[in-house]
Amino acid sequence: MLNYLLKRLIMMIPLLLGITIITFAVIHLAPGEPVEMQTALSPKVTKETRERIRKFYGLDKPLHVQYVTWVTRLAKLDFGRSFASDNRPVLDKIKERIPVTLSLNIVALILEFGLAVPIGVLAARYRDRLFDKGMTIFVFIGFSAPSFALAIFGIYFFGVVLGWLPLSGLHSLGSESLPLLARLWDLAKHVILPIGIVTFGAIAGLSRYMRSSMLEVLGQDYIVTARAKGLSERVVIYRHALRNALLPAITLLGFSVPGLIGGSVIMESIFSIPGMGKLFFDGVMMRDYPLIMGILVIGAGLTLVGNLLADLLYAVADPRIRHGKG
């Protein structure tokens, strides 16, 4: 296992480097430059001024030179400075926003797996019964309804019509002067809707994967043998079948790790939540290359870490899987 882990960690370095090369090229080949975005609304800006700004940002150099300069700084954990008007270090901007996004997405991830796995298991156990049919309808709604449409509907119904929940942001005006419990309740009211919408869509897909995997495992010979020995259905399902049926869920868990950082672009933009998703969206609109690359590198690193985590969890869930042999 240790040899396998070391090999995977070493292989991640050239893979991450390749991802940065492709991403860097695609971003710079996209139409529009930071200088154009900054000076589009200033008709008095001359061509010479634009060239000076391009030179200040280093955009006058060939693309490969810009990449070498950027990756050299990256090796020192220097993400560069933002092209925005504040010209702040990218790492400082990310540090400000990342706690918000991580907190929201970790809560959503716990709810997703905490609800989807039992729902999938129960749907497989009571196949073709009322519970399974009800979950099938739930899954169809979750798959067919776009998250942005649910968000807009939720804002209108719960925020405008009923007035139960705030429309945007994380805090109400003047909430900093409230007692601790009142501030926590105010925060909870702001995040219920975005977390609920993200969780709703994810539960639909994950529970269906879990149901399908559970049905496949329940048809295996060793499950038939366990039932023939007189074991209770509860022991058969939760002790013998569930562990092997978790493999698809583990795969999806590995894919969900990158979403902890960049998976909230739509929700954070709609609800005006100051997180990484909104920061990334604003960076793309402004063609803020250092900011975009910084967030994408973190996302790519988390993708590789998620795949590695999934492989390690495979070995824990299924003893037949052996790493590092042969």
C-alpha positions in Angstrom: 0.0 0.0 0.0 2.8 2.4 0.9 4.6 1.8 -2.5 1.3 2.4 -4.3 0.7 5.6 -2.4 4.2 6.9 -3.2 3.9 6.0 -6.9 0.6 7.9 -7.1 1.9 10.9 -5.4 4.9 11.1 -7.8 2.6 10.6 -10.8 0.5 13.5 -9.7 3.3 16.0 -10.3 3.6 15.7 -14.1 -0.2 15.3 -14.4 -0.8 18.5 -12.5 1.8 20.2 -14.7 0.1 19.0 -17.8 -3.2 20.3 -16.6 -1.8 23.7 -15.9 -0.2 23.9 -19.4 -3.6 23.1 -21.1 -5.6 25.4 -18.8 -3.1 28.3 -19.2 -3.2 28.1 -23.0 -7.0 27.8 -23.2 -7.6 30.8 -20.9 -5.2 33.0 -22.8 -6.6 32.0 -26.1 -10.2 32.9 -25.0 -11.4 36.2 -26.6 -10.9 39.3 -24.6 -7.9 40.5 -22.5 -7.8 42.0 -19.0 -6.7 45.3 -20.5 -9.7 45.4 -22.8 -12.1 44.6 -20.0 -10.6 47.3 -17.8 -10.5 50.1 -20.4 -13.7 49.3 -22.4 -15.7 51.9 -20.5 -13.0 54.5 -20.7 -13.0 56.0 -24.2 -10.2 58.4 -23.3 -7.7 55.7 -22.8 -5.1 55.8 -25.6 -3.4 52.9 -27.4 -0.2 53.8 -25.7 -1.8 53.5 -22.3 -3.2 50.1 -23.1 0.3 48.9 -24.2 1.7 50.2 -20.9 -0.9 48.3 -19.0 -0.2 45.1 -21.0 3.5 45.5 -20.3 2.8 46.0 -16.6 0.9 42.7 -16.5 3.5 40.9 -18.6 1.0 40.3 -21.4 3.3 41.7 -24.0 5.6 38.6 -23.7 5.1 35.3 -25.7 2.7 32.9 -24.1 5.3 30.3 -23.2 7.4 32.9 -21.4 4.3 34.0 -19.5 3.7 30.4 -18.5 7.3 29.8 -17.4 7.2 32.9 -15.3 3.8 31.9 -13.7 4.8 28.3 -13.0 8.1 29.4 -11.5 6.2 31.6 -9.0 3.7 28.7 -8.4 6.6 26.4 -7.4 7.2 29.0 -4.6 3.5 29.0 -3.7 3.2 32.5 -5.2 0.0 32.7 -7.1 0.8 36.2 -8.3 -1.3 39.4 -8.0 -4.8 39.9 -9.2 -5.4 41.9 -12.4 -8.3 43.7 -10.6 -8.1 47.3 -9.6 -7.0 46.4 -6.0 -4.0 44.4 -7.4 -4.0 42.2 -4.3 -2.2 38.9 -4.0 -4.3 36.1 -5.3 -3.6 33.9 -2.3 -5.0 36.6 0.0 -8.2 36.7 -2.0 -8.6 32.9 -1.9 -7.9 32.8 1.8 -10.7 35.2 2.4 -13.3 33.3 0.4 -12.3 29.7 0.9 -13.7 29.3 4.5 -17.2 30.2 3.3 -17.3 27.8 0.4 -15.7 25.0 2.3 -18.2 25.3 5.2 -21.2 25.3 2.9 -20.0 22.5 0.7 -18.9 20.3 3.5 -22.3 20.6 5.2 -24.0 19.8 1.9 -21.7 16.8 1.2 -22.4 15.4 4.7 -26.1 15.8 4.1 -25.9 14.3 0.6 -24.1 11.1 1.6 -25.9 10.9 5.0 -29.3 10.9 3.2 -28.6 9.3 -0.2 -26.9 6.1 1.1 -29.8 5.1 3.4 -32.4 6.1 0.8 -30.6 3.9 -1.8 -30.3 1.0 0.5 -34.0 1.2 1.6 -35.1 1.6 -2.0 -33.2 -1.6 -2.9 -34.5 -3.5 0.1 -38.1 -2.6 -0.6 -37.8 -2.8 -4.4 -41.0 -2.1 -6.4 -42.8 -1.1 -3.2 -44.4 2.2 -2.3 -41.1 3.6 -0.8 -39.1 2.7 -3.9 -41.7 4.1 -6.3 -41.8 7.3 -4.3 -38.1 7.7 -4.4 -38.2 7.1 -8.2 -40.5 10.1 -8.6 -38.1 12.1 -6.3 -35.2 11.1 -8.5 -36.9 12.2 -11.7 -37.7 15.6 -10.2 -34.1 16.0 -8.9 -32.6 15.1 -12.3 -35.0 17.1 -14.5 -35.1 20.4 -12.4 -32.1 22.7 -13.1 -30.5 23.9 -9.9 -30.7 27.6 -11.0 -34.4 27.2 -11.7 -34.9 25.7 -8.2 -32.9 28.5 -6.7 -35.0 31.2 -8.4 -38.2 29.5 -7.4 -37.0 29.1 -3.8 -36.1 32.7 -3.6 -39.5 33.8 -4.9 -41.6 31.3 -2.9 -39.8 31.2 0.5 -38.3 34.8 0.3 -40.9 36.9 -1.5 -44.2 35.1 -1.1 -43.8 33.6 2.4 -41.1 35.9 3.7 -39.5 33.1 5.7 -36.0 33.2 4.4 -33.6 36.1 3.3 -33.0 36.5 -0.4 -29.2 36.8 -0.5 -25.9 37.1 1.4 -24.9 35.4 4.6 -25.9 38.0 7.2 -28.6 40.5 7.7 -27.8 44.2 8.2 -26.9 44.8 11.8 -26.6 41.1 12.7 -23.1 41.7 14.2 -24.8 43.5 17.1 -27.1 40.5 17.9 -26.4 37.9 20.6 -24.5 34.7 19.5 -27.6 32.5 19.2 -29.4 35.1 17.2 -26.4 35.5 14.8 -26.2 31.8 14.3 -30.0 31.6 13.6 -29.6 34.5 11.1 -26.8 32.7 9.4 -28.8 29.4 9.3 -31.7 31.2 7.6 -29.4 32.5 4.9 -27.8 29.2 4.1 -30.8 26.8 4.3 -32.0 27.5 0.8 -28.6 27.2 -1.1 -27.5 24.2 0.8 -31.0 22.6 0.5 -31.0 23.1 -3.3 -27.5 21.7 -3.8 -28.3 18.7 -1.6 -31.6 18.0 -3.3 -30.0 17.6 -6.7 -27.1 15.5 -5.5 -29.2 13.1 -3.4 -31.3 12.3 -6.5 -28.4 10.9 -8.4 -26.4 9.4 -5.6 -29.3 7.5 -4.1 -30.0 6.0 -7.6 -26.4 4.8 -7.9 -26.6 3.3 -4.4 -29.9 1.5 -5.2 -28.5 0.0 -8.4 -25.3 -1.1 -6.7 -27.2 -2.6 -3.8 -29.5 -4.6 -6.0 -26.5 -6.0 -7.9 -24.8 -7.0 -4.6 -28.0 -8.6 -3.2 -28.1 -10.9 -6.2 -24.6 -12.3 -5.5 -24.1 -16.0 -4.4 -22.7 -15.1 -1.0 -25.8 -13.1 -0.2 -28.0 -16.1 -1.1 -25.7 -18.3 1.1 -26.0 -15.9 4.0 -29.8 -15.9 3.8 -29.8 -19.7 3.5 -27.8 -19.9 6.8 -30.8 -18.2 8.5 -29.2 -14.8 9.1 -31.7 -11.9 9.6 -32.3 -9.6 6.6 -30.9 -6.7 8.6 -27.6 -8.6 9.1 -27.5 -9.6 5.5 -28.0 -6.1 4.2 -26.0 -4.0 6.6 -23.2 -6.3 7.4 -22.6 -8.3 4.3 -24.1 -6.4 1.3 -23.6 -2.7 2.2 -19.8 -2.7 2.4 -19.4 -3.9 -1.2 -22.3 -1.8 -2.5 -20.5 1.4 -1.2 -17.9 1.3 -4.0 -19.8 3.5 -6.4 -20.5 5.9 -3.6 -16.8 6.0 -2.8 -16.1 6.9 -6.5 -18.6 9.7 -6.3 -17.1 10.9 -3.0 -13.7 11.2 -4.8 -15.3 13.2 -7.6 -17.0 15.5 -5.0 -13.7 16.6 -3.4 -13.0 19.2 -6.1 -16.5 20.5 -5.7 -15.7 21.6 -2.2 -13.9 24.6 -3.8 -15.3 25.3 -7.3 -18.7 23.5 -7.2 -20.8 26.5 -6.0 -20.4 29.0 -8.9 -24.1 29.0 -9.7 -25.5 29.0 -6.2 -23.0 31.6 -4.9 -23.7 33.9 -7.9 -27.5 33.6 -7.5 -27.5 34.1 -3.7 -24.7 36.6 -3.7 -22.6 34.5 -1.3 -19.0 35.8 -1.0 -17.3 32.4 -1.6 -14.9 30.9 -4.1 -17.5 30.2 -6.7 -18.5 33.9 -7.0 -14.8 34.9 -6.9 -14.1 32.6 -9.8 -17.1 33.9 -11.8 -16.0 37.5 -11.2 -12.5 36.6 -12.2 -13.7 35.0 -15.5 -15.8 38.1 -16.3 -12.8 40.3 -15.7 -10.3 38.0 -17.4 -8.3 38.0 -14.2 -5.7 35.4 -15.4 -3.8 35.0 -12.1 -7.0 34.6 -10.1 -8.5 32.1 -12.5 -5.3 30.0 -12.7 -5.0 30.0 -8.9 -8.5 28.7 -8.4 -8.2 26.1 -11.2 -4.8 24.8 -9.9 -6.4 24.3 -6.5 -9.3 22.5 -8.1 -7.0 20.3 -10.2 -5.0 19.4 -7.1 -8.2 18.5 -5.3 -9.3 16.4 -8.2 -6.1 14.3 -8.0 -6.4 14.1 -4.2 -10.0 13.0 -4.6 -9.1 10.2 -7.0 -6.3 9.0 -4.7 -8.7 9.1 -1.7 -11.2 7.0 -3.6 -8.6 4.4 -4.4 -7.5 4.2 -0.8 -11.1 3.9 0.4 -11.6 1.0 -2.2 -9.0 -1.0 -0.3 -10.8 -0.3 3.0 -14.3 -1.2 1.7 -13.3 -4.2 -0.4 -10.5 -6.6 1.0 -10.2 -8.1 -2.5 -8.6 -5.0 -3.8 -4.8 -5.1 -3.4 -2.5 -2.1 -4.3 1.1 -2.2 -4.9 1.5 -5.9 -5.7 3.0 -7.2 -8.9 
